[in-house]
Amino acid sequence: MTRRFADLRTALAGLDLLPGELVREREEVPARFGVSSRYAKWAGTPAPPPTGPGPAVLFERVTPGGDAASRAVLIGLYGTRRRAAALLGTTPAELPGRILDAVAAPVPPVRGRGPVRTLLAPDLTALPVPVLTDQDAGPYLTLGAVLATDPDTGVRNLSVHRMCVQGPDRLSLWMVPGRDLEAAHLAARRRGENLPVAIHLGLGPAALLSSCCPTSLVPAEVDELAVAGALAGAPVELTDCRTVAAECVAHAEYVIEGELLGELAPENPQGPYATPEFLGYQGRAHPALPSVRVTAITAREGAIFQTVSGPGHEQSVLLGFGMESAVLARLRELDAPVRAVHCHTAGGGQLMVVLQWRAKRSPADDEAVRKAAESVLEEFRMAKLVVSVDEDVDVESDADLWWAMTTRLQADRDVAVLPDRLGFPLDPTQSPAYSPTLSADGRTAKAHFDCTVPHDQRSRFHRPRFTEPSA
């Protein structure tokens, strides 16, 4: 599979041609628990075992409840790194570089018409929005990409956020502090206005992956849709929303139109939990979040509702590629001898970073590797663990990584600890309640595991190469 797929439909058509990549479930299942429980066996770490990488799964008949008709739900499209990269016509090793090229040479979106879209009633309860566990605050849009334009700068932002259905025409929306959507929302509030938004469900691979890139890689002045255009090899087509002054991606499966309001309300009035998070734990509900007032829903014929399971390979893969690109860009700026960056799914694609280094040329490279690796821990808040390996180690192989950790590391000399650094509070260890050495919640000790062979010891670490018999 070497094509780059423009939208979700063509991506699924491409997977249909490959054995084992797409499973179509034709049995009717409920949106409440049905999708999540059936897909859980394929979710992969950090979902609770037993799980493992698996296919994309298209549930063709998912019932929202009540009298609403069943609709299709897709989960797991990006459930393996290989499949996610292949949807963009490349490999996991090559994709971070491709993303950097796209950021450097974006292709702006264009006006288009796209497929015919049906105008639906603004009733979220008619959509097959999954409920993952019996502790969830409600049905969640877990892969809704919000498109909004900052009223001060005029720059678009496309980003994925956690949204809970609070009523037929209400969503609560959690914006991680510091995200571009928050800046646009605050700019609108300063003007005394609501922020028009278009929430997309079921985007093409390039658009969705671009929406997951960190701000350090795609700064506020860069349009994620222009990055998507470069990744896809063709500009993204935009059209106007029907009921709000906003644009939407023409080929999206669903578009939820609405306004991001200023008033705040609890995410879960009934309890402490939200929905499972990407690090593998049940998320805590926020006491006060802004809400989206839904004004319309539009859908393609036979629209496919795309979702993701909070803990599992898929969300970690989506977050990981953007993080890899950002780390790679920073190390290149430092002229560090990095060969590859791999953000492991066990760390949610963010907290565990594997750095593969080029062959050392002198004893000075020993210190250069350590300083560069520690700079990643200092400069990337989410990075908690960095593992450095040589170029003969396969960064996509857990067995090879553990082998390098076992045979190329002595803890007293090869582990560096950076205490009490800014971290990420969704990791439950990042709290004084867990470690009194931490000064506040969201602080963490960081560590670099240097599993590279010292320059002067290279001859003692020679891996065998098996020779093919002559014909």
TIVEXKOL-523272 format. One record per atom (N, C-alpha, C): residue in one letter; x, y, z. Coordinates in pm, whole numbers, plus 50000, padded with zeros to 5 digits. Layout:
AXYZ;...
# end
This chain:
M500864988250000;M500005000050000;M500895012450000;T501055018949885;T501935030549873;T501195043349841;R499865042449817;R499095054449786;R498895062949910;R498675076049888;R498245085049995;R496755087549975;F495965084450077;F494515084650063;F493955098050105;A493125103850018;A492625117350039;A491565118150147;D490735107850160;D489675108350261;D489515094450323;L488585093750419;L488415081350493;L487895070150404;R487015073350311;R486425062950225;R487505055950141;T488375063750078;T489405057649995;T490415049850079;A490655054450203;A491555047050291;A490985033250323;L489685032650354;L489075019850384;L489025010850261;A488785016650144;A488795008750022;A490175002649999;G491225010050031;G492575004650018;G492834993250116;L492334994550238;L492514983850337;L491734971350300;D490584973050236;D489784961550196;D490554951950106;L491544957050036;L492324948849943;L493434941050012;L493674944050141;L494784937850213;L494254928350320;P494584915550312;P494064905750410;P494424909550554;G493414909150640;G493634911150782;G493734925350830;E493664935250740;E493824949150782;E492504955650822;L491394950850772;L490094956750804;L489074945650827;V488464946050943;V487394936550978;V486074943950974;R485094938150905;R483754943850900;R482834935450988;E482314941651093;E481394934951185;E479964938551145;R479214928651101;R477854931351050;R476774929251155;E477114923051267;E476134921051374;E475834934351442;E474594936751476;E474204949151542;E474734949451685;V475344960751723;V475874962251859;V475444975951911;P475304977352043;P474934990352099;P476134999652108;A475895012552096;A476965022252114;A477445022152260;R476555019452350;R476935018852492;R477595005552522;F478885005452541;F479734994052576;F479994984252461;G479124983552361;G479264973252259;G480524974752176;V480784986652124;V481954989052041;V483234987152123;S483284993152240;S484514992952320;S484854978852368;S483864971452415;S484154958152469;S484604948552360;R484054949752240;R484444940852132;R485814944452076;Y486134957252076;Y487414961352020;Y488554959852122;A488234958452251;A489254958852356;A490354948452335;K490014936952279;K491034926452263;K492124930552166;W491844940552082;W492834945351986;W493444958752025;A493014964552135;A493394978452164;A494904980152182;G495564970352244;G497004971452265;G497364980152384;T498594978552432;T499074986552545;T498945001452513;P498455009652609;P498285006852752;P496885002552796;A496074996552708;A494834990452755;A495174978252840;P494324974652937;P494634963053021;P494674950252939;P495584941052972;P495724928752895;P494524919452917;P494394909252830;P495254906052716;P494834913452590;T495764920652530;T495484927952407;T496684926652315;G496534931552193;G497644931952099;G497244939851976;P498224943551893;P497894950851771;P496924942951685;G496004949951621;G495014942951541;G494544951251424;P493484946751360;P492984953651241;P492164965951277;A491884973951176;A490824983851188;A489504976251188;V488534980851266;V487244973851276;V486124983651240;L485334979751141;L484184987751101;L482924980551147;F482304985951251;F481024980851299;F479934987151211;E479284979051131;E478384984551029;E477014988251084;R476644982851202;R475314985651258;R475434988051407;V475625000751443;V475745004551584;V474525013051619;T473815008951725;T472575015651763;T472845025751874;P472455038451853;P472645048751956;P471745046752078;G470645039952059;G469645038552165;G468365045652128;G467305042552198;G466005048452165;G465535043852028;D464935053051954;D464405049751822;D465375053151709;A466595057651743;A467535061851639;A468005049951557;A468185052151428;A468625041551339;A470095038151363;S470465025851331;S471855021751345;S472715028651239;R473975030851274;R474935037251185;R476295030351199;A477185032651102;A478495026251103;A479455033651195;V480305025951265;V481335031551353;V482665024851319;L483695032951300;L485045028051272;L485935030651391;I486715020551429;I487685021851537;I488935013851498;G490085018651540;G491325011151519;G492025013551387;L491615023651309;L492255025851180;L493755028051197;Y494145035351301;Y495565038151325;Y496115029351437;G495605017151446;G495945008251556;G497335002251548;T498035003551435;T499434999551428;T500215010751358;R501455012151396;R502295022551336;R502485019851186;R502645007251151;R502875003951011;R501675007850926;R500445004650976;R499255007950897;R499045023150890;A499275029951000;A499095044451001;A500015051150899;A501275046950896;A502215052750801;A501865048850657;A501415036450639;A501085031850504;A499915039650445;L499005044350528;L497885052350478;L498355065550417;L499585069450450;L500175081350390;L501275077750291;G501295065050250;G502225060750147;G503675060050192;T503905057250321;T505275057050369;T505425046650478;T506545047050552;T506835037550659;T506975045050791;P506885037950905;P507075044851033;P508415052051043;A509455046250988;A510765052550997;A510835065350915;E510095065950803;E510175077450714;E509155088350747;L508095084850818;L507005094450837;L507405106950915;P508205106251024;P508575118751091;P509265128750999;G510155123850913;G510795132750818;G509815138650719;R508835130550677;R507805135450586;R506995146550651;I506695144950778;I505935155350849;I506745168250856;L508045167150884;L508885179050888;L508915185950752;D508985178250646;D508955184050512;D507625191350487;A506535185550535;A505215191650516;A505085204650593;V505635205150713;V505605217550792;V506435228350723;A507555224150663;A508435233750597;A507865238950466;A507035230950398;A506485234850268;A504995231750263;P504185238850343;P502745235950349;P502035239150218;V500935232150195;V500095234150077;V498745239350126;P498435252150108;P497205257950164;P495945251050111;P494895250550192;P493635244750146;P492975253250039;V492035247449967;V491325254449860;V489825253049882;R489075261549817;R487625260349821;R487195248949732;G486255240849781;G485765229549703;G484305226949734;R483775216849670;R482375213349692;R482255200349771;G483045190449734;G482985177749803;G481715170149775;P481505159049844;P480305151049824;P479065157949880;V477915153449838;V476645158849889;V476545155850038;R476145165950114;R476005164450259;R474545166850297;T474015157850377;T472645159150424;T472635167050554;L471705176450565;L471545184250688;L470655176450784;L471235172950900;L470515165551003;L470075174951115;A469165170351195;A468765178051312;A469935178951410;P470035189851485;P471125191251582;P470905182651706;D470865169551684;D470555160151792;D471675149951803;L472565151951899;L473705143051918;L473275129051962;T472125127952024;T471685114652073;T471315105351958;A471175110751837;A470875102251721;A472135096451658;L473305100751706;L474575095751652;L475065084051737;P475835074851678;P476305062951751;P477565066051832;V477455075451925;V478615079552004;V478875069052113;P480035062452112;P480255051752208;P480385056552352;V479935047952442;V480255048952584;V481195037452613;L482395040452668;L483425030052679;L483285021552804;T483015027952921;T482925020453045;T481735025353126;D481375017553229;D480225021353311;D480555032653408;Q481825037253409;Q482195048853491;Q482255061753410;D482075060853279;D482185072753195;D481105082953229;A481455095653208;A480475106453231;A479345105953130;G479555099253018;G478535098352913;G479175094152783;P478455095552672;P479055092852542;P480115103552510;Y481245099152451;Y482345108452422;Y482715108252274;L482925120252220;L483615121552092;L485105121152126;T485765110352089;T487175108852124;T488095111852007;L487525113551886;L488345116551770;L487705127851689;G487105137251761;G486505148851696;G487535159751673;A487775163151547;A488775173351512;A488065186751495;V488405196251581;V487735209251586;V488485219051496;L487765224951400;L488335235251313;L487745248751353;A488615258051384;A488185271551421;A489215281551371;T488785293951354;T489685304651310;T489835314751422;D491075317851457;D491335327751562;D490875341451513;P489945347851584;P489435360751536;P490465371851538;D491535370351615;D492575380551619;D493605378851507;T493985366351480;T495065363951384;T494555359551247;G493315354251241;G492795349151116;G493365335751076;V494115329151165;V494725316251134;V493825304951180;R493645295051094;R492845283351131;R493635274351226;N492895266651304;N493495256251387;N492615243851379;L493245232451356;L492545219651356;L493165211151465;S492385207051563;S492935199651676;S491865190451735;V492325179251791;V491425169351850;V491305171952000;H490075171552051;H489815173952192;H488785164152245;R488795162252376;R487825153452441;R486515160952461;M485415154952410;M484115161452418;M483065151552466;C482315155452567;C481285146852624;C479905152052585;V479045142952542;V477665146652509;V476915149452638;Q476505161952655;Q475795166052776;Q474305167652752;G473875166752627;G472465168152592;G472345167552441;P471135167852389;P470955166752243;P471745177052164;D471905189152217;D472635199452143;D473755205652225;R474325197852321;R475385203252406;R476535193152419;L477745198652407;L478975191052431;L479835198852530;S480415191952627;S481485198252704;S482785195552630;L483725204952639;L484965203952562;L486135207252652;W487085197652660;W488295199852739;W489435203552646;M489945215752663;M491125220252589;M492325219652683;V493335211852647;V494565211852726;V495105226052728;P495415231652847;P495885245452853;P497075247852760;G497035259452693;G498115262952603;G497885259252458;R496805251752429;R496535247952291;R496005259952212;D496155259552080;D495755270751995;D494255273252000;L493455262652016;L492015264652024;L491655273052147;E492345270952256;E492105278952376;E492385293652348;A493475296552276;A493805310552242;A492715316852157;A492195309052060;A491115314251975;A489855316652056;H489555307452148;H488375308852233;H488485321352321;L489655323352380;L489845335052466;L489775347952385;A490275347552262;A490195359452177;A488745362952147;A487925352752121;A486505355152096;A485815360652221;R486165355352336;R485535359952460;R485885374552488;R487115378552456;R487505392552477;R486665401852390;R486185396852279;R485335404552191;R483865403652231;G483585395652334;G482205393552374;G481445384352280;E482155375552209;E481545366852109;E481765352252144;N480905343752088;N481145329452089;N482045326051970;L482735314651979;L483645310651872;L482975300251784;P482725303351655;P482145293251566;P483135281851543;V482635269451548;V483495257751531;V482825247551441;A483655239451375;A483195227851299;A483935215751352;I483195206251406;I483785194151465;I483655182851363;H484795177251321;H484815167151215;H484995153251273;L484215144051224;L484335129951259;L484495122151128;G485645115751112;G485895108450989;G486625116850886;L487885120350914;L488715128050822;L489695118850751;G490285123850642;G491345116550576;G492585115550664;P493465105650638;P494635103550725;P495535115650741;A495795123050633;A496715134450643;A496145145250733;A494855148150720;A494245158650802;A494225154650949;L493875142050977;L493795137851116;L495165137751181;L496165132451110;L497505132051167;L498035146151190;S497785155251099;S498245169151116;S497595175651237;S496345172151263;S495635178051377;S496205173551510;C496975162651510;C497545157251634;C498975161751658;C499525170051570;C500905174651587;C500995184951700;P502065184551779;P502195194051890;P502475208251842;T502185217951929;T502395231951895;T503865234951870;S504765227851937;S506195230251914;S506595226851771;L505835218151706;L506125214351568;L505355223151469;V504055225251498;V503205233451411;V502755245451494;P503515256351490;P503185268051574;P501875274451534;A501405283751617;A500075289551601;A499885296351466;E500955301551407;E500815308751280;E500755299551159;V500895286351181;V500865276751071;V499525269351071;D498915268250955;D497625261750939;D497825246550928;E497245239051022;E497375224451016;E496825218650886;L495815225050828;L495265220050703;L496235221850587;A497115231850596;A498155233350494;A499225222650510;V499515218750634;V500425207550658;V499795194750603;A498495193050626;A497795181350574;A497845180750422;G497715192350358;G497785192750213;G499115187850160;A500195191850228;A501525187350186;A501685172450211;L501175167550325;L501275153250354;L500475144850255;A499315149750215;A498435142250126;A498855143349980;G499695153249950;G500085155249811;G499055162749730;A498065168649796;A497025176549729;A496355185249835;P495905197249798;P495305206149899;P493995200549955;V493765203350082;V492505199750146;V491405208950094;E490245203350063;E489125211350014;E488245215650131;L487885228450130;L487025234150234;L485725239150174;T484695239150255;T483425245050218;T482855252150339;D481755259450322;D481165266950433;D480205258250514;C480185260850643;C479155254750727;C477785260650691;R476735253650730;R475375258050697;R474815268150797;T475195266950925;T474495274551029;T475395283651111;V476725282751094;V477645291551166;V478675296951068;A479325307851104;A480305314251017;A481655307451034;A481715295250985;A482935287250995;A483085278750869;E484305274150846;E484585265050736;E484625250750787;C484475241250694;C484615227250730;C485305219850615;V485885208350648;V486555199950548;V485485192950466;A485545194650335;A484465190250247;A484235175250250;H485295167250268;H485165152750257;H485005145750393;A484785153250500;A484555146850630;A483275138750628;E483235128150707;E482045119750714;E480915127050785;Y481195132450901;Y480245140550978;Y480885153951009;V480065164451011;V480495177451062;V479435182251161;I479855184651283;I478975190251385;I479265205151391;E478295213351354;E478455227751355;E477975233451489;G478655243951534;G478215249751660;G479045261551703;E478835265751826;E479555277051884;E480135272852018;L481395276052039;L482055273752167;L481705285452259;L480995282352366;L480445292552454;L481415296052567;G481055306052643;G481905310552751;G481565304652887;E480285301452909;E479905296553041;E480465282653067;L480745279953195;L481385267453234;L480405258553308;A480625245353295;A479785235653364;A480625223353393;P480255215353495;P481035203353526;P480955193053412;E482075185953392;E482095175653290;E481225163753330;N481225160353456;N480405149353505;N479725153553634;P478495158353629;P477805162653751;P477525151153848;Q477625138753800;Q477225127253881;Q478375120053949;G479625122853911;G480715115153969;G482075120553934;P483135113553977;P484495118753963;P485165115753829;Y484575106653748;Y485305101753631;Y484775107553500;A485665107553400;A485315112053266;A485245099853174;T486355096253111;T486435084753022;T487885080153022;P488195067852982;P489585063252986;P490525072152905;E491715074652962;E492705083252899;E493785075152829;F494605082052750;F495565075252663;F496715068952739;L496925072452868;L497965065952946;L497475053253014;G496195049752995;G495725036753043;G494935037053171;Y494595048953220;Y493835050053344;Y492515057253319;Q491545054853407;Q490275061953395;Q490495076753421;G490045085153329;G490285099453343;G489415105753449;R489925116253509;R489155123853608;R488355134753539;A487135136653584;A486275146853525;A486725160753572;H486595170453482;H486945184153516;H485735191153580;P485975199253681;P484845205553752;P484155216453672;A484865222353573;A484255233353498;A484875233953359;L484055231553257;L484525231953119;L483575240353034;P484105246752929;P483205253652835;P482415243552756;S481335248052696;S480475239052620;S480305244052477;V479945234652390;V479625237652252;V478115236552235;R477495246952182;R476075246252146;R475985242052001;V475405230351979;V475325224651844;V474165231151768;T474465235951648;T473435242351566;T472995233751448;A473845224251408;A473485215351297;A474475203851290;I474055193251226;I474945182051194;I474755178951046;T475845177950971;T475745173750832;T476505160650815;A476065152650719;A476655139350702;A476635135150556;R477665127950515;R477675121750385;R476685110050385;E476295105750268;E475435094050258;E476195081850312;G475545074350400;G476205062850461;G477385066650547;A477285077950618;A478425083450692;A478975073550794;I480285074150813;I481005065350907;I481465073851025;F481055069851144;F481445076851267;F482775071051315;Q483825079151317;Q485135074051359;Q485395077451504;T485925067551576;T486195069351718;T487515062551752;V487945064251876;V489185058151923;V488965054152069;S489595043052109;S489575038952249;S490675046452323;G490325053052434;G491305061152506;G492625054252527;P492685043452607;P493935036152618;P494075026152504;G495235025652447;G495455016252338;G496435021552236;H496815012852142;H497795016652040;H497375028851960;E496075029551923;E495675039151821;E495945053651861;Q495465057651976;Q495685071452017;Q497165074252037;S497905064352090;S499345066152111;S500075067551979;V499645060151877;V500265061451744;V500025075351688;L498785080251697;L498455093351645;L499255104351713;L499425103451844;L500195113351918;L501685111751894;G502125099351874;G503555096551868;G504255102051747;F503645101151629;F504345105551509;F504645120551512;G503705128551559;G503955142851569;G505055145951670;M505035138851782;M506075140651884;M507435136751828;E507495125851754;E508755121551694;E509315132451602;S508445138351523;S508885148751430;S509415160851506;A508735164651614;A509175176151692;A510535173651757;V510715161751813;V512005158351876;V513095157751770;L512795151651656;L513785150751548;L514215164751502;A513245173751489;A513575187351446;A514485194151547;R514195192451675;R515005198951778;R516435193351780;L516575180351767;L517915174451770;L518705178351645;R518025179851534;R518715184651414;R519205198951432;E518415207151501;E518845220851529;E520135220851614;L520255211051702;L521435209851788;L522595203051717;D522375198851591;D523385191451515;D523795178651588;A522835172551657;A523105160051727;A523095148451627;P523905138151649;P524005127051552;P522855117051562;V521625121951562;V520465113251575;V520155106751441;R519775094151446;R519405086851325;R517905085051315;A517235082651429;A515785080551430;A515235083551568;V513945087051571;V513225089451696;V511975080651694;H511725073751805;H510545065151815;H509865067951948;C508615072851944;C507835075252066;C506975063052093;H507315055752195;H506725042652220;H505275043752263;T504445034452213;T503025034752249;T502795031952397;A503715024852464;A503545022352607;A503535035152688;G504155045652635;G504135058652701;G503115067952640;G502095062452576;G501065070652516;G501545078652396;G502685074552338;G503235081852226;G503895094952265;Q504045097352394;Q504575110152441;Q505625108652552;L505385099952648;L506215099752769;L507495091652756;M507545082152663;M508735073652645;M509285075752504;V510495081052497;V511115084552369;V512365076152350;V512425068952239;V513605061152205;V514385068952099;L515665071152125;L516545078252032;L517575068551977;Q517635067451848;Q518645059051783;Q519735068251728;W520995065151764;W522125073851730;W522995067551622;R523575076151542;R524525071451442;R525775066051510;A526565058351435;A527785052351490;A528705063251546;K529205060751665;K530085070451729;K531435070851657;R531935083051638;R533195084651566;R534375087651658;S534075091951781;S535155095351874;S534615094452016;P535505094252117;P535035094052256;P534145105952291;A534285117152220;A533445128852249;A531975126052221;D531705116352135;D530305113152103;D529575106952221;D530315100852313;D529665095252432;D528935106352509;E529625117352532;E529025128452606;E528005135852520;A528245136552391;A527305143452302;A525945136652304;V525935123352302;V524685115852306;V523945118752436;R524655118652546;R523995120652676;R523445134752688;K524195144652646;K523705158352656;K522495160652567;A522535155252446;A521405157052355;A520165150052408;A520325137852461;A519185130552516;A518575137952634;E519425143452722;E518915150852837;E518235163852794;S518675169552681;S518015181652632;S516585178752590;V516325166652540;V514955162652506;V514085162452631;L514625156952739;L513875156552864;L513605170552917;E514555179552901;E514395193152952;E513415201252867;E513435199252736;E512695208052647;E511295203052612;F511035190252632;F509725184752601;F509055180452731;R508065188252770;R507405185952899;R506885171752912;M506335166252803;M505715153052811;M506735141752824;A507955143852775;A508955133152777;A509375130252921;K509205117852963;K509565113653099;K510765104253098;L510805095153002;L511905085652988;L512475086752848;V513795087352837;V514475086552709;V515405074552712;V515315066252610;V516185054652595;V517025056752471;S518345056752486;S519265058452374;S519815044952331;V519805042452200;V520315029752146;V521175032652024;D521975022651988;D522825023551869;D522035020051744;E522655022351628;E521955020451502;E521745005751467;D522344996451539;D522094982251512;D520894976851591;V520204985551666;V519044981551745;V517784985751671;D516834976751658;D515564979551589;D514634986651687;V514394999551664;V513595007251758;V512125003351756;E511684996151652;E510294991651645;E510094978151714;S511174972151765;S511094958951828;S511254960151978;D510204956652053;D510314956852198;D511394947152246;A511504935552182;A512514925652222;A513914931452206;D514164938552095;D515484944252074;D515764955552173;L514744963552205;L514934974352302;L515264968752440;W514544958552483;W514834952652613;W516194945752613;W516584939752499;W517894933652489;W518994944252506;A518814955752441;A519794966452456;A519824971652600;M518654972852661;M518584977352800;M519324967552892;T519214954752862;T519814944552947;T521314943352929;T521794944052805;T523194941052778;T524054953152746;R523464965052743;R524254976852710;R524044988152811;L523704984552932;L523454994753034;L523894989653170;Q524634998053242;Q524934996053383;Q524305007753458;A523415004453550;A522585014853611;A523385025653682;D524525021853743;D525265031853821;D525985042053734;R526195039153605;R526885048853520;R526065053453399;D525035045753362;D524325048453237;D522905053853257;V522505056153382;V521185061853408;V521355075653470;A520805085753405;A520835099453456;A519435103453497;V519285108853618;V517975112853670;V517935127953681;L516865133753626;L516625148153635;L515435150053729;P515655154153853;P514565154553952;P513645166553937;D512395164453975;D511395175053993;D511295184553874;R510995178753757;R510825186853636;R509335187853603;L508995197753519;L507615199253473;L507225187153391;G506075181353424;G505645169153357;G504195169853313;F503455158953341;F502095157653289;F501235150453392;P500225157153449;P499525151653565;P498655139353538;L498385135853410;L497605123653387;L498385110953421;D499705112153435;D500515101053489;D500345101353641;P499715091253702;P499395092053846;P500615092053936;T501815088753885;T503005089653971;T503515103953983;Q503035112853898;Q503565126453897;Q502815135053998;S503055131954125;S502345138354235;S503145136654364;P503145146754453;P503775144954584;P503165133554664;A501905130054633;A501285118754703;A502005105754672;Y502635105054554;Y503395093154516;Y504855094254558;S505445105954535;S506855108154568;S507015121654636;P507475121954761;P507635134654833;P508725143554775;T509525138454682;T510555146754620;T509975156054514;L508705154054478;L508075162554378;L507415174454446;S507565186154385;S507105198354451;S505635201354427;A505005194854328;A503595197454299;A503065186654205;D501745185854195;D501155177054095;D501615181453956;G501825171553869;G502295174853735;G503785177253727;R504515174353835;R505965174553835;R506455160053836;T507645157753783;T508115143853771;T509635143253771;A510175132053815;A511585129053791;A511695122753653;K512665127353575;K512875122253440;K514185114253437;A514285105253341;A515465096653336;A515905094053193;H517235093453176;H517835089253049;H518545076053071;F518185066052991;F518825053052994;F519745052252872;D521035053152895;D521995053252785;D522415038852754;C521755033152653;C522045019452611;C522935019252486;T523705029852467;T524655029952356;T526005024852405;V526725018252317;V528035012752352;V529065024152356;P529865024952463;P530915035152465;P531865033652346;H532345044752297;H533175044452177;H534355034952191;D535025035052304;D536225026852319;D535935012252351;Q534635008752360;Q534254994852391;Q533604987852272;R533594994152155;R532814989052042;R533174974652003;S534424971052012;S534844957751966;S534294946652055;R533844949952176;R533324939852269;R531834937452251;F531174945052164;F529714944152148;F529354941052003;H530024931451945;H529844928351804;H528714918151787;R527644922251718;R526524913051693;R526844904251571;P526454891651577;P526754882951462;P525874886551342;R526414884451225;R525654886051100;R525624872551032;F524444867351008;F524294854250947;F524424855150796;T525194845950742;T525504846150600;T524554836950524;E524024842050416;E523174833950330;E524014823850253;P523544811350241;P524314801550163;P524374805650016;S525474802349952;S525614805349810;S524694796449729;A524254801549616;A523314794049532;A523984781849472;
# end
